[in-house]
Amino acid sequence: MSRPRTTPSTALTATDDDVGGVETVLRRFPELAHLRVRRRAALLTIESGEPNDPLAHARLRRVAVKTWQLEIANHMGRWEPTPLCDSRDAIIETLVRDFGWTLIAHA
């Protein structure tokens, strides 16, 4: 008896609705108007700067259907995962409240 073929699940893919949700939370803070959100696979990246030379600030990684993990770019631009996992909006609110310094525009 052969095993059924499985296809990769798209349940953990970030969607346009996720992008809009993150942008909605960020827009509540006028000082964060310089930020935009880009999606790729299971990631939502919060960035600023020129589109052809973006500065990445933080990203959310979808780890379950309704659970996201926060990752923050270090001073070298490498991603550092945090132990923080929660709903998308709760993670963004935590990012702004507790790690807002990572979202500052750099000259």
Secondary structure, 3 states (H helix, E strand, C coil): CCCCCCCCCCCCCCCHHHHHHHHHHHCCCHHHCCCEEEEECCEEEEEEEECCEEEEEEEEEEEECCEEEEEEECCCCCEEEEEEEECHHHHHHHHHHHHHHHHCCCC
